[in-house]
Amino acid sequence: MFKRTFHIGFGELCDHSLDYLQGMLKDARVTTILSLKNLAVHEIDWQYKPGWNTIGALLAHMVGIENYFRVEFVEGRKFTDEETQKWLPAMDMGEYLPQLIIGQPVEHYIAELSRSREMMLESLTGITHADLTRRIDDYDAETGCNLAWVLYHMAEDEIYHRGQISIIRKLYKDMEGK
C-alpha cells in the first residue's frame, strides 16, 4: 500500500542533506504511483496522435532515467551493453516509442517504479556530503554539475512527466467521451 507521509525524517543517515534528498525522492515516487490509480492497459498504451508519448512510455522513461542516473552518477560507471540495450529505448523514447507500448497493466509499472527507486535509495546510503557536492563534468561545459543537482533534476523530471501523464489522462477521457 502506498501512502504519502507528509513528513521528511532527519537523523536516519549520516548527513541531513541525504535525509532530505531521500525524503524528497520517496515522496515524489509515492505521489507518482498514487496518480496511477485505476489506469487500464488501453489507457496506459493510448496515444493522442501517432508519435505522441503514452503513459506507459513516460513511466518507462522515469525508470530508465533513474537507472541511468544511479549507474552513471552514483555508482560512477557506464552502462554495460546489456543495460544500454534494456534502458536506452525508455531513456530516449522518440524512435523507440513503438517498443514502449507493451500492453502491461499498471501493476507492472508500479513494480518497476518501486524497484528502481529502492535501488536508487540503497545506492545513496553509502554516499557522503563530499560525493553530493563534488564537480561532475556533465550538463554544462563551464560549470559542470554535482550529484545533489543530478538528484534534484531526476525528481524534477519525474514531476514534469507526471504532469504530462495527467494531461494524457484528460485527453483520453475527452476522446473516449466523443
N, C-alpha and C positions, 0 to 999 in steps of 0.2 A: 504494500500500500504506500502510495506516495502522498506526502503532505508537506506543505511549506511550514517551516518552524518560526519564521519572522524573528529570528534571533541568530546572531553570529557569535559563537563562543570564542573566548580567548583563553590562553593558557594551556591548550592541548599540545601545541607544537613548540619548538624551541624559539620561535620568533613570532611576535604578534602579527607581523605583516603576512606571514604564512597562514596563520589562523584566519585572517581577514580574506585573503585570496581564496582559500579553500571554502570558507563560508559563502563567498560570492559565487564561486563555481558550483557549489552544491545547490544553492537556491536557484540559480539560472537554469540548471538542468531539471530540477523538480518542477519549476514553473513551465518549462517546455513540455515535459511529459504530461503534466496536468492539462495543458492546452490541447492535447491529442484525444481527449475524451470523445468516445462514440464515433471514431473515424472508421468507415467501412473501406474495404480494399479498393472498390471502384472510385472512392473519393481520394484515396491516397495516390492512385495512379492517374487521376484525371488531369488532362491538360486543357487549359482555356483555349489555346490555339497550338497548332504544331510548333514544336521548338521551345515552347514555354516550359518552365520548371514545373515539376509536380511536387506535391507534399512529400512523397517518398524520396524524391531526388534531393530535396532540401535537407531532409533528415539524414540521408546517407552522406550528404556533404558535411553536415555537422560532425558526424562520426569520423569521416575521413580526415577532415582538418584537425580534429582533436588528436587522432593517432599520429598525424604528421608532426604537429607541434610537440607532442610528447617525445617522439623519437628524435626529431631534429634539434629541438631546443632544450629539452630537459635531459634526455639521455645523451645528447651530443653526438649522434651518429647519423649516417644517411640511411634511408630505406634500403632494405635488401631488394633484390629483383622481385621476389615473391610479394613483399609488402607494396612495392610500386605497382605491380600488376593488380593487387587487391584494392588499393586505395586511390590510385590515380583517377579512375573514372568518376568517383564521388567527389574528389577534390576539384577537378576541372569542369565537370558536368558538360555543358556545350555539346560537342560532337558525341560524347558518351551518353547523353541523356537516354537514348533508347535502351541502353544496358541497365539503366537505373529504374526502369519500370518493370518490376519483378513480381507483381501480384501477391505480395506478402501482407498479412494482417498487421494491424497496429502493434500487436504484441511483439512481433519481430523487431520493429524499430525501437520500441521501448527497451527491449533486451539489449540491443546494440548500443543505444544511447547510455544505458546504465553501465554496461561493461566498459565502454570507452572512458566514461567519467571515473569509474572505480580505478581503472588503470592509471589515469592521469593523477588522481589524488594520491594513489600509492606512490607513484614516481616522485611526487612533490614532497613526501615526508622526509626524504634524505637531502633536500637542498638547504642551503644556508642563505643568509642575507646577502653575502658576497655573490652567491650564484644569481640571486634575483637582480642584482644591480650591475653586474659586470657587463661591459660592452659586448654586443654581438654585432658582427659586421653583416648586417642584413637590413632590408627595408629602406634605409636611407644611406646613400654613399657617404655623406658628410658626417652624420651623427651616429649612424647605426641605430641599434635599439637595445633594450635589455629584456631579461626574462619576465620581469614584472609587467612590462608593456605587452609582451607577446601574450601573456595570460589574460590581461585586460582585453586585448584585441580578439582573442578567442571567444571570450564572453560577449563582447560587443557584436561579433559576427553571428553568434547564436541568437542573440536577441533580435538583430536585424532580420535574420531568416525566419524567426518566429513571427514577426510582423508580416512577412511575405506569406507565410502559411495561413495566417488569419485572413488575409486578402483573398487567397486562393479559395479558402473555405466559403467566403462570402460570394465569390464569383460562381462557385459550384452550386450553391443553394439558389442563387439567382437564375442560373441557366436551367437547373432542374425544375424550377417553378414555371418555366415557359413552355 
